[in-house]
Each structure stands twice: as structure tokens, then as C-alpha cells.
Amino acid sequence: MQFLTQRRAQVLVSCLLVIALFCGLVSTSHAGLVAYDGFSYSNGNLPGQGGGTGWSGSWSQGSGTTPTVDGGVAKLAFTDGLVQSQASRNLNTTLGADGTTTWIRFNGSYLNNSNFISPPPLPFGGLSLMNGVNESLLIGKFGGGTNWSMGTSSGSASTTVPVYTGGDIWVRILHLAGNDTVKMWVNPSNMTTESNLDGATADLTGLDISFNSIMLHGHHGGMNFSTHTWSFDNVRVGTSFDAMTAVPEPSALALVGLVVVGMGAVRRRIV
């Protein structure tokens, strides 16, 4: 009997060590990840969906047509008669304190019904960082340009990559006292380290960015094309470069549950 008691204690200690290891692995792989949504929903409307991690509440609809999910991708389609489509979601926290860094990454694209090689200048949209109802930064198609760009009412910067080609968009914000510095990369091929990030770039300074929600949106701007569609996938928000490449994993609680089940099975065998 004493042997069995000691054996159970050994099994308990081993399982607790495994739990600690799993929790450590999850913590490390998610270091700096604030929020993520891969839009792994069934086809249908996006508003009301609440998957992913790091969010406060579900996606909500703004003005215009209803955003949808199609094949695991968020899509905002609208026509000339309905001039826009919007979806917003709150974060669990507010980002932008001086001395910190924020990273944003997402996949996006814009198409109109003719799939023009040179998209018209007026339709605009993308992913916006929102502070309440105020837009702190638009990342997408800004103003009258046709390329991936970013900007605010006080200034903008553009890359050389057209929005119709689609893009893997990276943005880093260095929150400095009175002068935030923003850098954008489009379709980098080397993502091993921050210093190795390549691809088309754009730089913007002189901003003061803070935000607590994300808005996906598109506006046709008065152009006479019957259909416009913005697509978004794999939206990430974080405070480190590593958070932009980490693969979201099951929660530590789920891993702990698996270990507990295993402990029960081992205990039954010992008894």
C-alpha cells in the first residue's frame, strides 16, 4: 500500500510538471499577442461572430451593407447605391502609451467588378485603428491613391504595391512622446527577424496614435462601378514582432484539461 501511495505521488508530480511545461509553451508562443481573428466561421454574416482571442465582444455592423464571411475570409461588398460597408470589434485593452510598440498584421485585398489592372482613385478603405469613434490610422487604400498605403487626416504614406494584388500587410508603430513613428511593409519574403523584414515599405511620422478597437471598412467614393469588395483575413494585433508569426494554439486551460484526463487514466491503472 505504501508503494502505491508513493507511486501516485510520483505520477501527480510528473503531471504537474507537464502542466507547467504546457503553460510555459503557450505563454512563450503567444508572447506579445494582444488579439487575433482568423475568421474561421461558417459562411454567413460577420456581425455577431466572436471567435479568436483578445477581443471584448463580437463583431458589430456599421453603416451600409452587412459584412460577411466566405470561405474563412471576411468580405465587405457594396454597390454604388450602398456606398459603404463596415464591421468593428473592440479590443480587451487600449494600446498606444508612450514608450511602447504596437504591431499589426493582416491579409487584405480590394477588387471592383471589372477587376481593373489600375483601380479607380476614389474608392478607399482598409483596416482602421479606432479610439472610440475617432480614427487614429487607416491601413489600406488611403485618399486618391491606388496602392497599399496608410494615413490620417494630417498625412499619409504609400507603398508601390497596388491594392488589387492583395497583400500580407505588416505595420509597426513606435509610440514616442508627441511623435509616433509608423512603418509599413507589404508582402515581405523574409520574416525571420524584425531586422530582416523586406518588401515594399512606407514610413509616416508626426502622429500620436492610440486605439481600443479595429474597424474593417470600404467606401466607393462616388465611383460608377457596380460592385466593390474588400477582403480581410488573419488580423493580428500585438506588442512584439514574434507575436506576428506565432501560431495561435489551444488555450492553456484546454491543455491542462487533457493532462488531468491523463492523470485519471494513470491513477485507475495504478489502483
C-alpha positions as CSV (number, residue, x, y, z in Angstrom):
1,M,0.0,0.0,0.0
2,Q,2.8,2.4,0.8
3,F,4.4,1.7,-2.6
4,L,1.1,2.6,-4.3
5,T,0.8,5.8,-2.4
6,Q,4.4,6.8,-3.3
7,R,3.7,5.9,-6.9
8,R,0.6,8.0,-7.0
9,A,2.6,10.9,-5.6
10,Q,5.2,10.5,-8.3
11,V,2.6,10.4,-11.0
12,L,1.0,13.6,-9.6
13,V,4.3,15.4,-9.5
14,S,5.1,14.4,-13.1
15,C,1.7,15.5,-14.3
16,L,2.1,18.9,-12.6
17,L,5.4,19.3,-14.3
18,V,3.8,18.6,-17.6
19,I,1.1,21.2,-16.9
20,A,3.7,23.8,-16.1
21,L,5.6,22.9,-19.3
22,F,2.5,23.2,-21.4
23,C,1.5,26.5,-19.9
24,G,5.0,27.8,-20.4
25,L,5.0,26.8,-24.1
26,V,1.6,28.6,-24.7
27,S,2.8,31.7,-22.9
28,T,6.0,31.8,-24.9
29,S,4.4,31.2,-28.3
30,H,1.8,33.9,-27.6
31,A,4.2,36.4,-26.1
32,G,3.1,39.9,-27.1
33,L,-0.1,38.8,-28.9
34,V,-2.9,41.1,-27.9
35,A,-5.7,40.0,-30.3
36,Y,-6.2,37.6,-33.2
37,D,-9.1,36.6,-35.5
38,G,-8.6,34.1,-38.4
39,F,-12.3,34.3,-39.4
40,S,-12.8,30.6,-39.1
41,Y,-16.6,30.9,-39.1
42,S,-19.3,29.3,-41.2
43,N,-20.3,31.2,-44.3
44,G,-22.8,33.9,-43.4
45,N,-22.9,37.3,-41.7
46,L,-19.8,38.6,-39.9
47,P,-21.6,40.7,-37.2
48,G,-22.3,38.6,-34.1
49,Q,-19.3,36.4,-34.6
50,G,-17.0,36.3,-31.6
51,G,-14.1,33.9,-32.2
52,G,-10.4,34.5,-31.9
53,T,-8.7,35.8,-28.8
54,G,-8.1,39.1,-27.1
55,W,-11.3,40.8,-28.0
56,S,-14.1,42.3,-25.9
57,G,-17.3,41.2,-27.5
58,S,-18.2,40.2,-31.1
59,W,-18.0,41.9,-34.5
60,S,-20.6,44.6,-34.9
61,Q,-22.0,46.2,-38.0
62,G,-21.6,49.8,-39.0
63,S,-23.2,51.7,-41.9
64,G,-24.0,50.2,-45.3
65,T,-24.2,46.6,-46.4
66,T,-23.7,43.7,-44.0
67,P,-20.1,42.3,-43.9
68,T,-20.0,38.5,-44.5
69,V,-17.7,35.5,-44.1
70,D,-17.0,33.5,-47.2
71,G,-14.5,30.5,-47.1
72,G,-12.9,31.7,-43.8
73,V,-12.4,35.3,-45.1
74,A,-14.2,38.4,-44.0
75,K,-15.7,40.2,-47.0
76,L,-17.1,43.7,-47.3
77,A,-19.0,44.0,-50.6
78,F,-21.1,47.0,-51.6
79,T,-22.6,48.7,-54.6
80,D,-22.9,52.3,-55.9
81,G,-26.3,52.5,-54.3
82,L,-25.0,51.4,-50.9
83,V,-21.8,53.4,-50.5
84,Q,-20.0,51.5,-47.8
85,S,-19.7,48.5,-45.5
86,Q,-18.3,48.4,-42.0
87,A,-17.5,46.0,-39.2
88,S,-15.9,46.8,-35.9
89,R,-14.7,44.9,-32.9
90,N,-13.3,46.2,-29.5
91,L,-10.0,45.0,-28.0
92,N,-9.6,44.0,-24.4
93,T,-7.3,46.9,-23.9
94,T,-6.1,50.3,-25.1
95,L,-2.8,50.5,-27.0
96,G,-0.6,53.5,-27.6
97,A,1.2,54.5,-24.4
98,D,4.4,56.4,-25.0
99,G,7.4,54.1,-24.8
100,T,5.6,51.1,-26.2
101,T,5.5,49.4,-29.6
102,T,2.4,48.1,-31.4
103,W,2.4,45.6,-34.4
104,I,-0.5,45.0,-36.7
105,R,-0.6,42.3,-39.4
106,F,-3.4,41.1,-41.7
107,N,-4.1,39.8,-45.2
108,G,-6.2,42.1,-47.4
109,S,-7.3,42.9,-50.9
110,Y,-9.6,45.1,-52.9
111,L,-11.5,44.4,-56.1
112,N,-14.1,46.1,-58.1
113,N,-16.5,44.3,-60.6
114,S,-14.2,44.8,-63.5
115,N,-11.0,43.7,-61.7
116,F,-9.2,46.6,-63.1
117,I,-5.4,46.4,-63.5
118,S,-5.4,50.1,-62.4
119,P,-8.1,50.5,-59.7
120,P,-10.0,53.8,-59.7
121,P,-8.6,56.5,-57.4
122,L,-11.6,57.4,-55.2
123,P,-12.8,54.2,-53.5
124,F,-11.0,53.8,-50.2
125,G,-11.0,51.5,-47.2
126,G,-9.0,49.0,-45.3
127,L,-8.3,48.3,-41.6
128,S,-8.6,51.3,-39.2
129,L,-7.3,51.7,-35.7
130,M,-10.0,53.4,-33.8
131,N,-10.0,55.2,-30.5
132,G,-13.7,55.3,-29.7
133,V,-15.4,56.9,-32.7
134,N,-12.1,58.6,-33.8
135,E,-9.9,57.0,-36.5
136,S,-6.2,57.0,-35.4
137,L,-4.8,55.4,-38.5
138,L,-6.1,53.9,-41.8
139,I,-4.1,51.0,-43.2
140,G,-5.3,50.1,-46.7
141,K,-6.2,52.4,-49.6
142,F,-5.9,56.0,-48.5
143,G,-7.2,59.1,-50.3
144,G,-6.8,59.2,-54.1
145,G,-4.1,56.6,-54.4
146,T,-4.3,53.1,-55.9
147,N,-1.6,51.4,-53.8
148,W,-1.4,50.0,-50.3
149,S,-0.9,53.0,-48.0
150,M,-1.6,54.4,-44.6
151,G,-2.6,57.7,-43.2
152,T,-4.6,60.1,-41.1
153,S,-6.2,63.5,-41.8
154,S,-2.8,65.0,-41.1
155,G,-0.8,63.0,-43.6
156,S,-0.3,59.7,-45.5
157,A,2.4,57.5,-47.0
158,S,2.1,55.0,-49.8
159,T,3.9,51.8,-51.0
160,T,4.4,50.8,-54.6
161,V,2.1,47.7,-54.4
162,P,-1.4,48.0,-55.9
163,V,-4.3,47.0,-53.6
164,Y,-5.9,44.8,-56.2
165,T,-2.9,42.4,-56.0
166,G,-3.7,41.6,-52.4
167,G,-1.2,41.8,-49.6
168,D,0.4,40.5,-46.5
169,I,0.4,43.8,-44.5
170,W,2.7,44.5,-41.6
171,V,2.7,47.7,-39.6
172,R,4.9,48.7,-36.7
173,I,4.1,51.7,-34.5
174,L,6.8,53.2,-32.2
175,H,4.8,55.2,-29.7
176,L,7.1,58.1,-28.8
177,A,6.3,61.2,-26.8
178,G,4.4,63.5,-29.3
179,N,5.9,61.9,-32.4
180,D,4.9,58.3,-33.1
181,T,6.8,56.6,-36.0
182,V,5.0,54.2,-38.2
183,K,6.5,51.8,-40.8
184,M,4.6,49.6,-43.2
185,W,5.7,46.5,-45.1
186,V,3.8,44.8,-47.9
187,N,4.4,41.2,-48.9
188,P,7.7,40.6,-47.1
189,S,9.6,37.5,-48.1
190,N,12.0,37.3,-45.2
191,M,10.1,37.2,-41.9
192,T,12.8,35.5,-39.7
193,T,13.6,38.6,-37.7
194,E,12.4,42.2,-37.5
195,S,15.6,43.5,-39.0
196,N,15.2,41.2,-42.0
197,L,11.7,42.3,-42.9
198,D,11.8,43.3,-46.6
199,G,9.2,44.1,-49.3
200,A,7.7,47.4,-50.3
201,T,7.7,49.9,-47.5
202,A,6.2,53.2,-46.4
203,D,7.0,55.5,-43.5
204,L,5.0,58.0,-41.5
205,T,5.9,60.3,-38.6
206,G,4.5,63.1,-36.6
207,L,1.4,61.2,-35.3
208,D,0.0,60.4,-31.8
209,I,-1.8,57.0,-32.1
210,S,-3.8,55.2,-29.5
211,F,-6.6,52.8,-30.2
212,N,-9.0,50.4,-28.5
213,S,-10.9,48.8,-31.4
214,I,-10.4,47.7,-35.1
215,M,-12.7,48.7,-37.9
216,L,-12.8,46.9,-41.3
217,H,-14.4,49.2,-43.9
218,G,-14.8,50.1,-47.5
219,H,-16.3,53.1,-49.3
220,H,-16.8,53.5,-53.0
221,G,-16.3,57.3,-53.0
222,G,-18.8,58.0,-55.7
223,M,-17.3,56.0,-58.5
224,N,-19.6,54.3,-61.1
225,F,-18.7,50.7,-60.7
226,S,-21.4,48.3,-59.7
227,T,-19.6,46.2,-57.1
228,H,-16.6,46.7,-54.7
229,T,-15.2,44.1,-52.4
230,W,-12.7,44.3,-49.6
231,S,-11.4,41.1,-48.1
232,F,-9.6,40.5,-44.8
233,D,-8.1,37.6,-43.0
234,N,-5.7,36.7,-40.1
235,V,-6.0,40.0,-38.3
236,R,-3.3,40.2,-35.6
237,V,-2.5,42.9,-33.0
238,G,0.5,42.6,-30.7
239,T,3.3,44.3,-28.9
240,S,6.2,42.3,-30.4
241,F,7.5,41.1,-33.8
242,D,7.2,37.5,-32.6
243,A,3.5,37.9,-32.0
244,M,3.0,38.5,-35.7
245,T,4.4,35.0,-36.6
246,A,3.2,32.9,-33.6
247,V,0.7,30.2,-34.5
248,P,-2.4,30.5,-32.2
249,E,-2.7,27.4,-30.2
250,P,-5.3,25.8,-27.8
251,S,-5.6,27.6,-24.5
252,A,-3.5,26.6,-21.6
253,L,-6.8,25.6,-19.8
254,A,-7.6,23.1,-22.6
255,L,-4.1,21.6,-22.3
256,V,-4.5,21.3,-18.6
257,G,-7.8,19.5,-19.1
258,L,-6.1,16.9,-21.3
259,V,-3.4,16.4,-18.7
260,V,-6.0,16.0,-15.9
261,V,-7.8,13.3,-18.0
262,G,-4.5,11.5,-18.4
263,M,-3.9,11.7,-14.7
264,G,-7.2,10.0,-14.1
265,A,-6.4,7.2,-16.5
266,V,-3.0,6.6,-14.9
267,R,-4.5,6.6,-11.4
268,R,-7.0,3.9,-12.4
269,R,-4.3,1.7,-13.8
270,I,-2.3,2.0,-10.5
271,V,-5.3,1.2,-8.4
